[in-house]
Structures are given as structure tokens and as C-alpha cells.
């Protein structure tokens, strides 16, 4: 198949309303999973802070939080830093 045929085929499928609706449903499912995971992460973070305080440690461990930020940046690029900071604030 030539480049022109491939491009035309791709554009035809992109304009298919059923395909677009299916993709929107898929994205909504992914968003639901992200929301569930963020709630789970927030609860786990709250529990971790409770455990730290109960053992006489500071509520937050900055070296650990910095490693989270570095990981998100490494995996997602510069926007990963913003995402990590947002997640760390969600407690």
C-alpha cells in the first residue's frame, strides 16, 4: 500500500464516529483507573506518614520524595516533575 493510500485510510478511520466514540470510552476507562489509583496512593501515603510519626520520624522524608520526583521526570519527561509534585501534595 502506498503512502497516499495509507494516509487516506488512516484519515477515513479517524473520522469514523463509532471509532472516535470507542476511543473516548477507552480514555474514560483509563481516567477511571487513574483516579482509583490516585485515591489508593493518597491513602497509602497517609498511612506511611502515620507510621513515620508513630516511630518518631518526621512526617515526610524529603530524600524519598525527591526520588519520586526524579523517577517521574525520568519516565515522563519534564511534565513528570509536575505530576510527581501534584501527587506528593495530594494527602
N, C-alpha and C positions, 0 to 999 in steps of 0.2 A: 504494500500500500504506500503510495507517495505521500510526501509531507502535506500536500494540499488536501488530499483525501482524509488523512489522519486529523488535520486541523478541523476540517468541516465536520467530521464525525464527532470530535470532541465537543465542538460548539453546539451541535444538534443535541447531544445528550445533556449538556449543561442547561439548555433551555427547556428541557422536559420538566413540566411542573411536578409530575409524580416523583421524579428523581430528586428534585430540589426539596420536596416535602419529606422524602425519606431521609435525606441528608440532614435536614433540620431536626427531625425526630432523633436521629443518631447523636447530633450535637447536644440536644436536650438531655438525652440519657447520660452522656459523658458529664454534662454540667451537674446532673443529679448525683452522680458518683463522686465528683469533686467536692460538692457540698457535704455529702456524708463523710468523706474522708477528712475534710477540714474540721467538721464537728468532732470527729473521733480524735484528731490530732490535738485540738484545743482541750478536750477532756484529759487526754494523756499528759499534756503539758501542765495542766493544773495539778494533776496527781503528782507529777515529778516535782513541782515546786513545793507541794505539801511535804513530800518525803525529804526534800533538801532541808527545809526549815525544821522539821521534826528531828533531824540529825545534827542540828546546829550549824548548818551551812547557809550561805546566802541564798536568797530566793532564786536568783538567776546565776548561771555560770556563763560568764562572758566568753570564755575561750570556746565553750561548746557552741554558743550562739554564733560566734564568728565562723566556726567550722561549718555550720548550717548555711550561712550566707555564702561562703566560698563554694560549697557543694552546688547550691542552686545556680550561682553565677557560672560555674564550670559546665554544668549540664544545660543551662538555658540561655547563656549569654548575659549581657548587661540587664535585660528585663528580669532575669532570675534573681538579681540582687533585690529589686523592688518587691518581688513576690516573697522572698525569704523574710524581708523586713516586715511585710504585712502579716505573714504567718506568725512571726515571733511576737507581734503586738496583739494577736488575737487570743487573749487569755481573759 
